[in-house]
Amino acid sequence: MNYTEKYHLPQWEENDRVMRTDFNQMCANIESGIDGAKVQAAQSDAALDQKITAAQASADTAQQTA
């Protein structure tokens, strides 16, 4: 059996026996990767929200002192 370069997904060849465990592991790996990307996106969104709030506070302060 061969695997894809980027995500190490199984690429069965004509004579390979498709094993349930290989298929289940592939699905578990995909789910884990999707979940990790989702968590990372949520963390990035939270960090961006903090920066926007800080920028707005700075702009408000600058406008009040002008």
Residue frames relative to the residue before (quaternion, step in Angstrom):
aa qw qx qy qz dx dy dz
M 1.0000 0.0000 0.0000 0.0000 0.00 0.00 0.00
N 0.2444 -0.7387 0.6118 0.1426 3.52 -1.11 0.79
Y 0.2688 -0.7499 0.5834 0.1584 3.54 -1.31 0.30
T 0.5431 -0.6023 0.4631 0.3575 3.56 -1.15 0.59
E 0.6029 -0.6190 0.3843 0.3251 3.54 -1.13 0.72
K 0.7632 0.4189 -0.2252 0.4374 3.58 0.74 -1.02
Y 0.8377 0.2069 -0.0670 0.5010 3.59 0.82 -0.96
H 0.4010 -0.7555 0.4414 0.2712 3.57 1.30 0.19
L 0.2880 0.7458 -0.5370 0.2690 3.55 0.95 0.95
P 0.5278 -0.6586 0.4234 0.3291 3.60 -0.92 0.80
Q 0.1048 -0.7519 0.6496 0.0404 3.49 -1.12 0.81
W 0.1948 -0.8205 0.5288 0.0960 3.55 0.00 1.29
E 0.3267 -0.7142 0.5890 0.1907 3.50 -1.15 0.77
E 0.7484 -0.4448 0.2580 0.4190 3.54 -1.25 0.40
N 0.7674 0.3720 -0.1957 0.4841 3.60 0.91 -0.84
D 0.4861 0.6698 -0.4359 0.3537 3.60 1.25 -0.02
R 0.3576 -0.6804 0.5925 0.2410 3.51 -1.16 0.65
V 0.3403 -0.7354 0.5481 0.2074 3.56 -0.72 1.04
M 0.1620 -0.8059 0.5675 0.0477 3.54 -0.60 1.20
R 0.5510 -0.6241 0.4522 0.3202 3.55 -0.97 0.90
T 0.6570 0.5236 -0.3231 0.4357 3.59 0.93 -0.85
D 0.6255 0.5219 -0.3401 0.4698 3.60 1.05 -0.71
F 0.6697 0.5009 -0.2938 0.4629 3.55 0.93 -0.93
N 0.6675 0.4987 -0.3021 0.4630 3.60 0.91 -0.88
Q 0.6444 0.5118 -0.3243 0.4665 3.60 1.00 -0.79
M 0.6208 0.5385 -0.3387 0.4582 3.58 1.02 -0.80
C 0.6742 0.4896 -0.2961 0.4670 3.59 0.88 -0.91
A 0.6391 0.5156 -0.3246 0.4694 3.60 1.00 -0.78
N 0.6483 0.5153 -0.3153 0.4634 3.59 0.99 -0.79
I 0.6406 0.5130 -0.3212 0.4725 3.58 0.99 -0.82
E 0.6651 0.5027 -0.3086 0.4580 3.59 0.88 -0.93
S 0.6458 0.5196 -0.3164 0.4614 3.58 0.97 -0.84
G 0.6627 0.5086 -0.3034 0.4583 3.58 0.96 -0.84
I 0.6437 0.5098 -0.3163 0.4751 3.57 0.99 -0.83
D 0.6588 0.5090 -0.3076 0.4608 3.58 0.94 -0.90
G 0.6444 0.5211 -0.3175 0.4610 3.59 0.99 -0.82
A 0.6526 0.5014 -0.3107 0.4756 3.58 0.99 -0.81
K 0.6329 0.5340 -0.3247 0.4571 3.58 1.04 -0.78
V 0.6533 0.5015 -0.3062 0.4774 3.60 0.96 -0.87
Q 0.6607 0.5083 -0.3061 0.4598 3.57 0.92 -0.91
A 0.6418 0.5149 -0.3233 0.4673 3.61 0.99 -0.78
A 0.6484 0.5127 -0.3196 0.4632 3.59 0.96 -0.82
Q 0.6477 0.5068 -0.3186 0.4713 3.59 1.00 -0.79
S 0.6439 0.5136 -0.3184 0.4692 3.59 1.01 -0.79
D 0.6334 0.5270 -0.3240 0.4647 3.57 1.01 -0.81
A 0.6576 0.5089 -0.3111 0.4603 3.58 0.93 -0.88
A 0.6549 0.5047 -0.3116 0.4683 3.59 0.95 -0.85
L 0.6485 0.5102 -0.3154 0.4687 3.58 1.00 -0.80
D 0.6241 0.5362 -0.3339 0.4599 3.59 1.00 -0.80
Q 0.6424 0.5176 -0.3225 0.4642 3.60 0.99 -0.82
K 0.6640 0.4996 -0.3060 0.4646 3.59 0.94 -0.85
I 0.6404 0.5162 -0.3261 0.4660 3.58 1.00 -0.78
T 0.6458 0.5195 -0.3138 0.4632 3.58 0.96 -0.86
A 0.6638 0.4957 -0.3007 0.4725 3.58 0.95 -0.87
A 0.6518 0.5084 -0.3180 0.4644 3.59 0.97 -0.81
Q 0.6484 0.5126 -0.3175 0.4647 3.57 1.00 -0.82
A 0.6357 0.5217 -0.3242 0.4675 3.58 1.01 -0.80
S 0.6468 0.5098 -0.3155 0.4714 3.60 0.98 -0.81
A 0.6576 0.5012 -0.3128 0.4674 3.57 0.95 -0.88
D 0.6421 0.5208 -0.3255 0.4587 3.58 0.97 -0.81
T 0.6513 0.5092 -0.3093 0.4699 3.58 0.96 -0.86
A 0.6584 0.5094 -0.3078 0.4607 3.59 0.91 -0.88
Q 0.6640 0.5024 -0.3100 0.4588 3.56 0.98 -0.81
Q 0.6533 0.5190 -0.3127 0.4538 3.60 1.02 -0.74
T 0.7120 0.4410 -0.2576 0.4819 3.59 1.05 -0.71
A 0.5786 0.6095 -0.3734 0.3929 3.59 1.24 -0.26
